[in-house]
Amino acid sequence: MAYTYPEFATVLSIRQESGKRYSMEIELDSTGGRTWVVIQKNPSRANAEVSDHTINRVLNYLHRNRGKYPRLQGIGRVIFLNLIPWYETYSDRLIKKENQLYDPENLSTIAAYLSSGDPCIIAWGNPPKGLACPYAELSEKVLTLLHGFSNSVYHVGAFTRLGYPRHGQIWGYTDPMRNIK
């Protein structure tokens, strides 16, 4: 199924290469100038022309909750990053990239965006099948980066039973946004 971006969202830039997406910046049709960073698991298919279910779910959540959460007022831009930069709609297939999950360029990109101090929502969900250990290590590396900068950090809904921040694809629009830092 092909997804279009919500009418209130415009892709500003995408940094991608060789089957990987390092970052995607989306402008919202608000007068706000605040930027938020959202760190997810891995990109599915969203690019400059087409969106995907998870990107739309996150954008709609943020758009719908601007009035509910004062901290979301003035949001004008969303930067999407990922623990794993490889494009793969079905994350269980990432096992084929097991030895390539750790990507120094991806971690450098995450650090560069976090260094701005913009608020961040973590939303990477549970590990893909067969990748529990490398996924936990990547998660810890990103959490360490977050603790090293002055970003406010949030998650939506409860943590998973494995202790990970809930994946953006399954956020309910009324799920609470909680501050963890």
Contact map, one row per residue, 1 for C-alpha under 8 A:
1110000000000000000000000000000000000000000000000000000000000000000000000000000000000000000000000000000000000000000000000000000000000000000000000000000000000000000000000000000000000
1111000000000000000000000000000000000000000000000111000000000000000000000000000000000000000000000000000000000000000000000000000000000000000000000000000000000000000000000000000000000
1111100000000000000000000000000000000000000000000111100000000000000000000000000000000000000000000000000000000000000000000000000000000000000000000000000000000000000000000000000000000
0111110000000000000000000000000000000000000000001111000000000000000000000000000000000000000000000000000000000000000000000000000000000000000000000000000000000000000000000000000000000
0011111111000000000000000000000000000000000000000110000100000000000000000000000000000000000000000000000000000000000000000000000000000000000000000000000000000000000000000000000000000
0001111110000000000000000000000000000000000000000000000100110000000000000000000000000000000000000000000000000000000000000000000000000000000000000000000000000000000000000000000000000
0000111111000000000000000000000000000000000000000000000000000000000000000000000000000000000000000000000000000000000000000000000000000000000000000000000000000000000000000000000000000
0000111111000000000000000001100000000000000000000000000000000000000000000000000000000000000000000000000000000000000000000000000000000000000000000000000000000000000000000000000000000
0000111111100000000000000111100000000000000000000000000000100000000000000000000000000000000000000000000000000000000000000000000000000000000000000000000000000000000000000000000000000
0000101111110000000000000111100000000000000000000000000000000000000000000000000000000000000000000000000000000000000000000000000000000000000000000000000000000000000000000000000000000
0000000011111100000000011110000000000000000000010000000000000000000000000000000000000000000000000000000000000000000000000000000000000000000000000000000000000000000000000000000000000
0000000001111100000000011110000000000000000000000000000000000000000000000000000000000000000000000000000000000000000000000000000000000000000000000000000000000000000000000000000000000
0000000000111110000000011100000000000000000000010000000000000000000000000000000000000000000000000000000000000000000000000000000000000000000000000000000000000000000000000000000000000
0000000000111111000011111000000000000000000000110000000000000000000000000000000000000000000000000000000000000000000000000000000000000000000000000000000000000000000000000000000000000
0000000000001111100011110000000000000000000000000000000000000000000000000000000000000000000000000000000000000000000000000000000000000000000000000000000000000000000000000000000000000
0000000000000111111111100000000000000000000000000000000000000000000000000000000000000000000000000000000000000000000000000000000000000000000000000000000000000000000000000000000000000
0000000000000011111110000000000000000000000000000000000000000000000000000000000000000000000000000000000000000000000000000000000000000000000000000000000000000000000000000000000000000
0000000000000001111100000000000000000000000000000000000000000000000000000000000000000000000000000000000000000000000000000000000000000000000000000000000000000000000000000000000000000
0000000000000001111110000000000000000000000000000000000000000000000000000000000000000110000000000000000000000000000000000000000000000000000000000000000000000000000000000000000000000
0000000000000001111111000000000000000000001000000000000000000000000000000000000000001110000000000000000000000000000000000000000000000000000000000000000000000000000000000000000000000
0000000000000111101111110000000000000000001000000000000000000000000000000000000000001110000000000000000000000000000000000000000000000000000000000000000000000000000000000000000000000
0000000000000111000111110000000000000000000000000000000000000000000000000000000011001000000000000000000001001000000000000000000000000000000000000000000000000000000000000000000000000
0000000000000111000011111000000000000000000000000000000000000000000000000000001111000000000000000000000000001000000000000000000000000000000000000000000000000000000000000000000000000
0000000000111110000011111100000000000000000000000000000000000000000000000000001110000000000000000000000000000000000000000000000000000000000000000000000000000000000000000000000000000
0000000000111100000000111110000000000000000000000000000000000000000000000000111100000000000000000000000000000000000000000000000000000000000000000000000000000000000000000000000000000
0000000011111000000000011111000000000000000000000000000000000000000000000000111000000000000000000000000000000000000000000000000000000000000000000000000000000000000000000000000000000
0000000011110000000000001111100000000000000000000000000000000000000000000001110000000000000000000000000000000000000000000000000000000000000000000000000000000000000000000000000000000
0000000111000000000000000111110000000000000000000000000000000000000000000011110000000000000000000000000000000000000000000000000000000000000000000000000000000000000000000000000000000
0000000111000000000000000011111000000000000000000000000000000000000000000001000000000000000000000000000000000000000000000000000000000000000000000000000000000000000000000000000000000
0000000000000000000000000001111100000000000000000000000000000000000000000111000000000000000000000000000000000000000000000000000000000000000000000000000000000000000000000000000000000
0000000000000000000000000000111110000000000000000000000000000000000000000101000000000000000000000000000000000000000000000000000000000000000000000000000000000000000000000000000000000
0000000000000000000000000000011111000000000000000000000000000000000000001111000000000000000000000000000000000000000000000000000000000000000000000000000000000000000000000000000000000
0000000000000000000000000000001111100000000000000000000000000000000000000111100000000000000000000000000000000000000000000000000000000000000000000000000000000000000000000000000000000
0000000000000000000000000000000111110000000000000000000000000000000000000111100000000000000000000000000000000000000001000000000000000000000000000000000000000000000000000000000000000
0000000000000000000000000000000011111000000000000000000000000000000000000011111000000000000000000000000000000000000001100000000000000000000000000000000000000000000000000000000000000
0000000000000000000000000000000001111100000000000000000000000000000000000010111000000000000000000000000000000000000001111000000000000000000000000000000000000000000000000000000000000
0000000000000000000000000000000000111110000000000000000000000000000000000000011110000000000000000000000000000000110001111000000000000000000000000000000000000000000000000000000000000
0000000000000000000000000000000000011111000000000000000000000000000000000000011110000000000000000000000000000000000000011110000000000000000000000000000000000000000000000000000000000
0000000000000000000000000000000000001111100000000000000000000000000000000000000111100000000000000000000000000000000000011111000000000000000000000000000000000000000000000000000000000
0000000000000000000000000000000000000111111000000000000000000000000000000000000111100000000000000000000000000000000000000111100000000000000000000000000000000000000000110000000000000
0000000000000000000000000000000000000011111000000000000000000000000000000000000001110000000000000000000000000000000000000011100000000000000000000000000000000000000000100000000000000
0000000000000000000000000000000000000001111100000000000000000000000000000000000001111111001000000000000000000000000000000001000000000000000000000000000000000000000000000000000000000
0000000000000000000110000000000000000001111111000000000000000000000000000000000001011111100000000000000000000000000000000000000000000000000000000000000000000000000000000000000000000
0000000000000000000000000000000000000000011111000001000000000000000000000000000000000011110000000000000000000000000000000000000000000000000000000000000000000000000000000000000000000
0000000000000000000000000000000000000000001111100111000000000000000000000000000000000011100000000000000000000000000000000000000000000000000000000000000000000000000000000000000000000
0000000000000000000000000000000000000000001111111111001000000000000000000000000000000000000000000000000000000000000000000000000000000000000000000000000000000000000000000000000000000
0000000000000100000000000000000000000000000011111110000000000000000000000000000000000000000000000000000000000000000000000000000000000000000000000000000000000000000000000000000000000
0000000000101100000000000000000000000000000001111110000000000000000000000000000000000000000000000000000000000000000000000000000000000000000000000000000000000000000000000000000000000
0001000000000000000000000000000000000000000001111110000000000000000000000000000000000000000000000000000000000000000000000000000000000000000000000000000000000000000000000000000000000
0111100000000000000000000000000000000000000011111111000000000000000000000000000000000000000000000000000000000000000000000000000000000000000000000000000000000000000000000000000000000
0111100000000000000000000000000000000000000011111111101100000000000000000000000000000000000000000000000000000000000000000000000000000000000000000000000000000000000000000000000000000
0111000000000000000000000000000000000000000111000111111100000000000000000000000000000000000000000000000000000000000000000000000000000000000000000000000000000000000000000000000000000
0010000000000000000000000000000000000000000000000011111110000000000000000000000000000000000000000000000000000000000000000000000000000000000000000000000000000000000000001000000000000
0000000000000000000000000000000000000000000000000001111111000000000000000000000000000000000000000000000000000000000000000000000000000000000000000000000000000000000000011000000000000
0000000000000000000000000000000000000000000001000011111111100000000000000000000000000000000000000000000000000000000000000000000000000000000000000000000000000000000000011000000000000
0000110000000000000000000000000000000000000000000011111111110000000000000000000000000000000000000000000000000000000000000000000000000000000000000000000000000000000000000000000000000
0000000000000000000000000000000000000000000000000000111111111000000000000000000000000000000000000000000000000000000000000000000000000000000000000000000000000000000000011010000000000
0000000000000000000000000000000000000000000000000000011111111100000000000000000000000000000000000000000000000000000000000000000000000000000000000000000000000000000000011010000000000
0000010010000000000000000000000000000000000000000000001111111110000000000000000000000000000000000000000000000000000000000000000000000000000000000000000000000000000000000000000000000
0000010000000000000000000000000000000000000000000000000111111111000000000000000000000000000000000000000000000000000000000000000000000000000000000000000000000000000000000000100000000
0000000000000000000000000000000000000000000000000000000011111111100000000000000000000000000000000000000000000000000000000000000000000000000000000000000000000000000000000011100000000
0000000000000000000000000000000000000000000000000000000001111111110000010000000000000000000000000000000000000000000000000000000000000000000000000000000000000000000000000000000000000
0000000000000000000000000000000000000000000000000000000000111111110000000000000000000000000000000000000000000000000000000000000000000000000000000000000000000000000000000000000000000
0000000000000000000000000000000000000000000000000000000000011111111000000000000000000000000000000000000000000000000000000000000000000000000000000000000000000000000000000000100000000
0000000000000000000000000000000000000000000000000000000000001111111110010000000000000000000000000000000000000000000000000000000000000000000000000000000000000000000000000000100000000
0000000000000000000000000000000000000000000000000000000000000111111111111110000000000000000000000000000000000000000000000000000000000000000000000000000000000000000000000000000000000
0000000000000000000000000000000000000000000000000000000000000001111111011000000000000000000000000000000000000000000000000000000000000000000000000000000000000000000000000000000000000
0000000000000000000000000000000000000000000000000000000000000000111111000000000000000000000000000000000000000000000000000000000000000000000000000000000000000000000000000000000000000
0000000000000000000000000000000000000000000000000000000000000000111111111000000000000000000000000000000000000000000000000000000000000000000000000000000000000000000000000000000000000
0000000000000000000000000000000000000000000000000000000000000000011111111000000000000000000000000000000000000000000000000000000000000000000000000000000000000000000000000000000000000
0000000000000000000000000000000000000000000000000000000000000000010011111100000000000000000000000000000000000000000000000000000000000000000000000000000000000000000000000000000000000
0000000000000000000000000000000000000000000000000000000000000100111011111110000000000000000000000000000000000000000000000000000000000000000000000000000000000000000000000000000000000
0000000000000000000000000000000100000000000000000000000000000000011011111110000000000000000000000000000000000000000000000000000000000000000000000000000000000000000000000000000000000
0000000000000000000000000000011111000000000000000000000000000000010000111111000000000000000000000000000000000000000000000000000000000000000000000000000000000000000000000000000000000
0000000000000000000000000001010111110000000000000000000000000000010000011111110000000000000000000000000000000000000000000000000000000000000000000000000000000000000000000000000000000
0000000000000000000000000011111111100000000000000000000000000000000000000111110000000000000000000000000000000000000000000000000000000000000000000000000000000000000000000000000000000
0000000000000000000000001111000011110000000000000000000000000000000000000011111000000000000000000000000000000000000000000000000000000000000000000000000000000000000000000000000000000
0000000000000000000000001111000000111100000000000000000000000000000000000011111100000000000000000000000000000000000000000000000000000000000000000000000000000000000000000000000000000
0000000000000000000000111100000000111100000000000000000000000000000000000000111110000000000000000000000000000000000000000000000000000000000000000000000000000000000000000000000000000
0000000000000000000000111000000000001111000000000000000000000000000000000000011111000000000000000000000000000000000000000000000000000000000000000000000000000000000000000000000000000
0000000000000000000001110000000000001111000000000000000000000000000000000000001111101000000000000000000000000100000000000000000000000000000000000000000000000000000000000000000000000
0000000000000000000001100000000000000011111000000000000000000000000000000000000111111000000000000000000001000000000000000001000000000000000000000000000000000000000000000000000000000
0000000000000000000000000000000000000011110000000000000000000000000000000000000011111000000000000000000001100000000000000001000000000000011001000000000000000000000000000000000000000
0000000000000000000000000000000000000000111000000000000000000000000000000000000001111100000000000000111001000000000000000000000000000000000000000000000000000000000000000000000000000
0000000000000000000111000000000000000000011000000000000000000000000000000000000011111110000000000000101001000000000000000000000000000000000000000000000000000000000000000000000000000
0000000000000000001110000000000000000000011000000000000000000000000000000000000000011111000000000000100000000000000000000000000000000000000000000000000000000000000000000000000000000
0000000000000000001110000000000000000000011110000000000000000000000000000000000000001111100000000000000000000000000000000000000000000000000000000000000000000000000000000000000000000
0000000000000000000000000000000000000000011110000000000000000000000000000000000000000111111011000000000000000000000000000000000000000000000000000000000000000000000000000000000000000
0000000000000000000000000000000000000000001110000000000000000000000000000000000000000011111000000000000000000000000000000000000000000000000000000000000000000000000000000000000000000
0000000000000000000000000000000000000000000100000000000000000000000000000000000000000001111111000000000000000000000000000000000000000000000000000000000000000000000000000000000000000
0000000000000000000000000000000000000000010000000000000000000000000000000000000000000001111111000000000000000000000000000000000110000000000000000000000000000000000000000000000000000
0000000000000000000000000000000000000000000000000000000000000000000000000000000000000000011111100000000000000000000000000000000111000000000000000000000000000000000000000000000000000
0000000000000000000000000000000000000000000000000000000000000000000000000000000000000001011111110000000000000000000000000000000000000000000000000000000000000000000000000000000000000
0000000000000000000000000000000000000000000000000000000000000000000000000000000000000001011111111100000000000000000000000000000100000000000000000000000000000000000000000000000000000
0000000000000000000000000000000000000000000000000000000000000000000000000000000000000000000111111100000000000000000000000000000111100000000000000000000000000000000000000000000000000
0000000000000000000000000000000000000000000000000000000000000000000000000000000000000000000011111100000000000000000000000000000000000000000000000000000000000000000000000000000000000
0000000000000000000000000000000000000000000000000000000000000000000000000000000000000000000001111111100000000000000000000000000000000000000000000000000000000000000000000000000000000
0000000000000000000000000000000000000000000000000000000000000000000000000000000000000000000001111111100000000000000000000000000000100100000000000000000000000000000000000000000000000
0000000000000000000000000000000000000000000000000000000000000000000000000000000000000000000000001111110000000000000000000000000000000000000000000000000000000000000000000000000000000
0000000000000000000000000000000000000000000000000000000000000000000000000000000000000000000000001111111000000000000000000000000000000000000000000000000000000000000000000000000000000
0000000000000000000000000000000000000000000000000000000000000000000000000000000000011100000000001111111000000000000000000000000000000100000000000000000000000000000000000000000000000
0000000000000000000000000000000000000000000000000000000000000000000000000000000000010000000000000011111100000000000000000000000000000100010000000000000000000000000000000000000000000
0000000000000000000000000000000000000000000000000000000000000000000000000000000000011000000000000001111111100000000000000000000000000000000000000000000000000000000000000000000000000
0000000000000000000000000000000000000000000000000000000000000000000000000000000000000000000000000000011111110000000000000000000000000000000000000000000000000000000000000000000000000
0000000000000000000000000000000000000000000000000000000000000000000000000000000000000000000000000000001111111000000000000000000000000000000000000000000000000000000000000000000000000
0000000000000000000001000000000000000000000000000000000000000000000000000000000001111000000000000000001111111100000000000000000000000000000000000000000000000000000000000000000000000
0000000000000000000000000000000000000000000000000000000000000000000000000000000000100000000000000000001111111110000000000000000000000000000001000000000000000000000000000000000000000
0000000000000000000000000000000000000000000000000000000000000000000000000000000000000000000000000000000111111111000000000000000000000000000000000000000000000000000000000000000000000
0000000000000000000001100000000000000000000000000000000000000000000000000000000000000000000000000000000011111111100000000000000000000000000000000000000000000000000000000000000000000
0000000000000000000000000000000000000000000000000000000000000000000000000000000010000000000000000000000001111111110000000000000000000000000001000000000000000000000000000000000000000
0000000000000000000000000000000000000000000000000000000000000000000000000000000000000000000000000000000000111111111000000000000000000000000000001000000000000000000000000000000000000
0000000000000000000000000000000000000000000000000000000000000000000000000000000000000000000000000000000000011111111100000000000000000000000000000000000000000000000000000000000000000
0000000000000000000000000000000000001000000000000000000000000000000000000000000000000000000000000000000000001111111101000000000000000000000000000000000000000000000000000000000000000
0000000000000000000000000000000000001000000000000000000000000000000000000000000000000000000000000000000000000111111111010000000000000000000000001100101000000000000000000000000000000
0000000000000000000000000000000000000000000000000000000000000000000000000000000000000000000000000000000000000011111111000000000000000000000000000000110000000000000000000000000000000
0000000000000000000000000000000000000000000000000000000000000000000000000000000000000000000000000000000000000001111111000000000000000000000000000000000000000000000000000000000000000
0000000000000000000000000000000000000000000000000000000000000000000000000000000000000000000000000000000000000000011111100000000000000000000000000000111100000000000000000000000000000
0000000000000000000000000000000001111000000000000000000000000000000000000000000000000000000000000000000000000000111111110000000000000000000000000000001100000000000000000000000000000
0000000000000000000000000000000000111000000000000000000000000000000000000000000000000000000000000000000000000000000011111000000000000000000000000000001111000000000000000000000000000
0000000000000000000000000000000000011110000000000000000000000000000000000000000000000000000000000000000000000000010001111100000000000000000000000000001111000000000000000000000000000
0000000000000000000000000000000000011110000000000000000000000000000000000000000000000000000000000000000000000000000000111110000000000000000000000000000011110000000000000000000000000
0000000000000000000000000000000000000111000000000000000000000000000000000000000000000000000000000000000000000000000000011111000000000000000000000000000011100000000010000000000000000
0000000000000000000000000000000000000111100000000000000000000000000000000000000000000000000000000000000000000000000000001111100000000000000000000000000000110000000011110000000000000
0000000000000000000000000000000000000011110000000000000000000000000000000000000001100000000000000000000000000000000000000111110000000000000000000000000000000000000111110000000000000
0000000000000000000000000000000000000001100000000000000000000000000000000000000000000000000000000000000000000000000000000011111000000000000000000000000000000001000111110000000000000
0000000000000000000000000000000000000000000000000000000000000000000000000000000000000000000000000000000000000000000000000001111100000000000000000000000000000001010111100000000000000
0000000000000000000000000000000000000000000000000000000000000000000000000000000000000000000000000000000000000000000000000000111110110011000000000000000000000000000000000000000000000
0000000000000000000000000000000000000000000000000000000000000000000000000000000000000000001101100000000000000000000000000000011111110010000000000000000000000000000000000000000000000
0000000000000000000000000000000000000000000000000000000000000000000000000000000000000000001100100000000000000000000000000000001111110000000000000000000000000000000000000000000000000
0000000000000000000000000000000000000000000000000000000000000000000000000000000000000000000100100000000000000000000000000000000111110000000000000000000000000000000000000000000000000
0000000000000000000000000000000000000000000000000000000000000000000000000000000000000000000000100100000000000000000000000000001111111110000000000000000000000000000000000000000000000
0000000000000000000000000000000000000000000000000000000000000000000000000000000000000000000000000000000000000000000000000000001111111111000000000000000000000000000000000000000000000
0000000000000000000000000000000000000000000000000000000000000000000000000000000000000000000000000000000000000000000000000000000000111111100000000000000000000000000000000000000000000
0000000000000000000000000000000000000000000000000000000000000000000000000000000000000000000000000100110000000000000000000000000000111111110000000000000000000000000000000000000000000
0000000000000000000000000000000000000000000000000000000000000000000000000000000000000000000000000000000000000000000000000000001100111111111000000000000000000000000000000000000000000
0000000000000000000000000000000000000000000000000000000000000000000000000000000000000000000000000000000000000000000000000000001000011111111100000000000000000000000000000000000000000
0000000000000000000000000000000000000000000000000000000000000000000000000000000000000000000000000000000000000000000000000000000000001111111110000000000000000000000000000000000000000
0000000000000000000000000000000000000000000000000000000000000000000000000000000000100000000000000000010000000000000000000000000000000111111111000000000000000000000000000000000000000
0000000000000000000000000000000000000000000000000000000000000000000000000000000000100000000000000000000000000000000000000000000000000011111111100000000000000000000000000000000000000
0000000000000000000000000000000000000000000000000000000000000000000000000000000000000000000000000000000000000000000000000000000000000001111111110000000000000000000000000000000000000
0000000000000000000000000000000000000000000000000000000000000000000000000000000000000000000000000000000000000000000000000000000000000000111111111000000000000000000000000000000000000
0000000000000000000000000000000000000000000000000000000000000000000000000000000000100000000000000000000000100100000000000000000000000000011111111100000000000000000000000000000000000
0000000000000000000000000000000000000000000000000000000000000000000000000000000000000000000000000000000000000000000000000000000000000000001111111110000000000000000000000000000000000
0000000000000000000000000000000000000000000000000000000000000000000000000000000000000000000000000000000000000000000000000000000000000000000111111111000000000000000000000000000000000
0000000000000000000000000000000000000000000000000000000000000000000000000000000000000000000000000000000000000010010000000000000000000000000011111111100000000000000000000000000000000
0000000000000000000000000000000000000000000000000000000000000000000000000000000000000000000000000000000000000000010000000000000000000000000001111111111010000000000000000000000000000
0000000000000000000000000000000000000000000000000000000000000000000000000000000000000000000000000000000000000000000000000000000000000000000000111111111000000000000000000000000000000
0000000000000000000000000000000000000000000000000000000000000000000000000000000000000000000000000000000000000000000000000000000000000000000000011111110000000000000000000000000000000
0000000000000000000000000000000000000000000000000000000000000000000000000000000000000000000000000000000000000000011010000000000000000000000000001111111000000000000000000000000000000
0000000000000000000000000000000000000000000000000000000000000000000000000000000000000000000000000000000000000000001010000000000000000000000000000111111100000000000000000000000000000
0000000000000000000000000000000000000000000000000000000000000000000000000000000000000000000000000000000000000000010011110000000000000000000000000110111110000000000000000000000000001
0000000000000000000000000000000000000000000000000000000000000000000000000000000000000000000000000000000000000000000011110000000000000000000000000000011111000000000000000000000000111
0000000000000000000000000000000000000000000000000000000000000000000000000000000000000000000000000000000000000000000000111100000000000000000000000100001111100000000000000000000000111
0000000000000000000000000000000000000000000000000000000000000000000000000000000000000000000000000000000000000000000000111100000000000000000000000000000111110000000000000000000011111
0000000000000000000000000000000000000000000000000000000000000000000000000000000000000000000000000000000000000000000000001110000000000000000000000000000011111110000011000000000011110
0000000000000000000000000000000000000000000000000000000000000000000000000000000000000000000000000000000000000000000000001010000000000000000000000000000001111100000011010010001111000
0000000000000000000000000000000000000000000000000000000000000000000000000000000000000000000000000000000000000000000000000000000000000000000000000000000000111110000001000010001111000
0000000000000000000000000000000000000000000000000000000000000000000000000000000000000000000000000000000000000000000000000000000000000000000000000000000000111111000011000000000000000
0000000000000000000000000000000000000000000000000000000000000000000000000000000000000000000000000000000000000000000000000000000000000000000000000000000000101111111111000000000000000
0000000000000000000000000000000000000000000000000000000000000000000000000000000000000000000000000000000000000000000000000000110000000000000000000000000000000111111111000000000000000
0000000000000000000000000000000000000000000000000000000000000000000000000000000000000000000000000000000000000000000000000000000000000000000000000000000000000011111100000000000000000
0000000000000000000000000000000000000000000000000000000000000000000000000000000000000000000000000000000000000000000000000000010000000000000000000000000000000011111100000000000000000
0000000000000000000000000000000000000000000000000000000000000000000000000000000000000000000000000000000000000000000000000000000000000000000000000000000000000011111110000000000000000
0000000000000000000000000000000000000000000000000000000000000000000000000000000000000000000000000000000000000000000000000001110000000000000000000000000000000011111111000000000000000
0000000000000000000000000000000000000000000000000000000000000000000000000000000000000000000000000000000000000000000000000111110000000000000000000000000000110111001111100000000000000
0000000000000000000000000000000000000000000000000000000000000000000000000000000000000000000000000000000000000000000000000011110000000000000000000000000000111111000111110110000000000
0000000000000000000000000000000000000001100000000000000000000000000000000000000000000000000000000000000000000000000000000011110000000000000000000000000000000000000011111110000000000
0000000000000000000000000000000000000001000000000000011011000000000000000000000000000000000000000000000000000000000000000011100000000000000000000000000000010000000001111110000000000
0000000000000000000000000000000000000000000000000000111011000000000000000000000000000000000000000000000000000000000000000000000000000000000000000000000000000000000000111110000000000
0000000000000000000000000000000000000000000000000000000000000000000000000000000000000000000000000000000000000000000000000000000000000000000000000000000000000000000001111111000000000
0000000000000000000000000000000000000000000000000000000011001000000000000000000000000000000000000000000000000000000000000000000000000000000000000000000000011000000001111111101000000
0000000000000000000000000000000000000000000000000000000000001000000000000000000000000000000000000000000000000000000000000000000000000000000000000000000000000000000000000111111000000
0000000000000000000000000000000000000000000000000000000000011001100000000000000000000000000000000000000000000000000000000000000000000000000000000000000000000000000000000011111000000
0000000000000000000000000000000000000000000000000000000000000000000000000000000000000000000000000000000000000000000000000000000000000000000000000000000000000000000000000001111100000
0000000000000000000000000000000000000000000000000000000000000000000000000000000000000000000000000000000000000000000000000000000000000000000000000000000000011000000000000011111110000
0000000000000000000000000000000000000000000000000000000000000000000000000000000000000000000000000000000000000000000000000000000000000000000000000000000000011000000000000000011111000
0000000000000000000000000000000000000000000000000000000000000000000000000000000000000000000000000000000000000000000000000000000000000000000000000000000001111000000000000000001111100
0000000000000000000000000000000000000000000000000000000000000000000000000000000000000000000000000000000000000000000000000000000000000000000000000000000001111000000000000000000111110
0000000000000000000000000000000000000000000000000000000000000000000000000000000000000000000000000000000000000000000000000000000000000000000000000000000111100000000000000000000011111
0000000000000000000000000000000000000000000000000000000000000000000000000000000000000000000000000000000000000000000000000000000000000000000000000000000111100000000000000000000001111
0000000000000000000000000000000000000000000000000000000000000000000000000000000000000000000000000000000000000000000000000000000000000000000000000000001111000000000000000000000000111
